[in-house]
Amino acid sequence: MKHVNYSVVEKPIGYEEYQAILEKSVGYVEYHTLIEQLLSQSHYLSLKSVENDTHDTRLSLIRMERLDKTARMTAHTRLQIAAIQTPLIWLTLTEVWCGDAAQIVPTIQKMAALNDKIEHRLVFRDQHPELMDAFLTNGTRSIPLTIILEKKSLKLLGHWGPRPQELQSFVLDNLQELSKIKDEQEYKMRNTEFWTKVQRWYAKDKTYSTQKEFLEVLKKA
């Protein structure tokens, strides 16, 4: 089954709203530090909810650190990013526990670092529902999602996320199949197998699909 992998701008965000959001944003290094600090807090370690699962957060940090060291930008990516003349802000919606964000956010950061006219800022999805709800993907609050803004005017130029098209189709198809499973134990087993396959896809792809699709959005912008 073919799925559409894009977000529709449901509720346009204005200049002052973007300004207020950016004031609460963090840079990539600070984002790293916040994750490390969070993992060291005893009250966080005791949380049991899925979104605050420390295992997922710790895995995310490990994956990010690995990509910080190993991810390589293609020659095409370097040329296209270097050619950008207009100062931009790339604003990424993310969460520390998100397995997809752990794979994609470091890639977006490496692309942004290729040109000093680009500033990459990050905000947490659950702290900014008004922003997230302006960029729903097939009606869902899917992350990560990067919003491209002209720096001076904060005009929206484009956005991309939450995953490369090929993987997004695979994820949606499998989530649909998982939703039909009634047995709790079977669901847990199949769900674990499924998300393992997602991470293997990222490892095999080596960030190339993310680079390619993000560049396509930039070209249109």
N, C-alpha and C positions, 0 to 999 in steps of 0.2 A: 504494500500500500504506500502510495506517495503522499508525503505530508509537506505542508508549507512550513518553512523555517524562518519566520520573521515576526517582528513585533509591530503591532499597529499602534500609532500614537492616538490613544483614546482621549486624553485630556491635555491639551497643550500647556506646557509650563512657561510662565512668564519670566522676564529678566530678574525681577526682585526675588522671585521664588528660587531661581537658580542660584542667585547670589547667596541667599540664606542657606541653601543646601551646601554650597561650596565652602562656606565658612565652617561647616561641621565635618568637612571631608578630611581625609588623611592622605599622605603620600605613601608610596609603596614600602619604603623602609619603616615608616611608622606603623603601617599595617602589619608587617612582620613582627615588630616589637609588641604590638597589642596581642597578637596570637600567642606569643611566648609568655607574656604576662598573664594572659587568661588561663593558660595551661598550668601555671604555677599556683593559681588560687584554689584553695581547698574547697570553697563553696561551689566552684565550677566543676571540680572533679567529682562532686557528689551528685550532680544533676543526672537524671535518668531519661529525660525526654529525648526524642530522636534528634531534634534540631540542635540539642546541646550535648550530643554524644561526644565525649572527650576522645574516644578512639578515632572517630572520623576527623576531628579537629587535628589531632596529632598526625594522622596520616596525611592530611592536607598540607601541614607544615613541612613534612618530609618531602612530599612531592614538589612543593614549591621550591624548596632549597635545591632539590636535584635539578629542576629545570633552570633555575638561576645559573647553575654551573654548566649544564649540558646543551640547552636549547640553542640552536644556531639559526640566525636569520639568513634567508636566501639572498642571492645577489640581486634578484628582482625586488625583493622587499627593501633592501638597503637603498637601491636607486630611487624607488618610488617615494619612500619616506624622506629621503634627502632632498627631493625636489619640492617638498611642501614649503611655501613661502608665507602663508597666512598663519599667524599664531593661533593655536588651537588648544582646547581643553578636552581631554578624553576622560569622561566621568563614568566610572564603573560601579555598578550595583553588585554587591557580593555578600557573602557570609563566610565566616571562618570554617564552618563545618562542611561546606559544599565541595564535593569531589570534582565537579566540573570546573568550579572556580580555581581550584588548585592547579588544574592543567592549563587553563586559559589566561588567567590574570598575569602570570609571569611572562607569557608570550606577548600580551598587550603591552606590558611594561618594557620588554626588550625592544619592541617596535618603537614605542614612544621615545626611548633613550637614544634613538638614532638621529634625532633632530631636536635641537634645543628650543625650537619654536613650539614644541608639543609638551604640554604639562599633563601628566596622568594623575588623576585624583580618584580616591575610592570612598564609597559610602556604604553603610550596611543597609541591606534591603528592609529589614524589619523595623529600622528606625526611621525609614522614609517611605511609608506606604503611599503617600500622595505622588511621589516620583515613580515608584514601582507601578502603580496603577495606571500611569500614563503610558506605560510601555509593556502592556500585557502580551504574552505570546500564546496565541490560540486560547485566550481567556485566562491564562495562568500566570502566576508571579514567578516566572522562570528566570534563573540567574546562572552564570553571570551575564550581565548585559552592559555594553559600553556605549555611551552616548557621546557623539562628536559635536562639540560646540565651538563656534568662532569665539575666541577669547575676549575680544573687546565688546562685542554686542551680546554675547551669550546666545546667539542665534543657533537654533538646532540645524545641523547640517546632515546628520544621519545617525544611525545606530545599528549595532550588530549584537547578536546573541540569541539563545544561550549556548548553542553548540554548532559545529559545522553541519551542513545539510545532511550529509551521508549518515552521520552519527545520530542526528536528531530523528531521522526517519526510523532508524533501528531502535532507538529508545522508545518512541511513541508506539511502534508496533508491539514491542515487548511489554510495555506497561499495559497495553490493551489486553494482551494474553494473560498477564499476571492477575489482572482484575477479575478474571473468570475463575481463578483458583479459590476454592472454599476451604480446603484443609489448611490449617494454620502452619503445621510443620512443613508441608510441601511448599507452601507459599514462601516461607522463610528460606528454605533451601534454594528454590528457583530464583528468588530475589537476589540472594547472595551471588549465585552463579551469573546472573544477568549483569550486576554492577561490576563484577570482576571482568566480564567481557568488555564493558565500557572502558575500563581503565586500560585494558590490553589494546583496545582500538587507539587510544591516545598514544600509548607507547609506540605502537607500530607507525602511526602517522607522523610522529616527531614534530608536531606543531605546524606542519606544512599547510594543512587545510585551513586552519585558523588564520594563518598569514594570508593565504590566497583570498579567502572570502572577506576578510577585513579590508584588504587592499581594494577589493571590488566596491565596497561601500565608500571608501575614501575617494575613489575615482569618481563616483557619482556625486559625492559631496562637493 
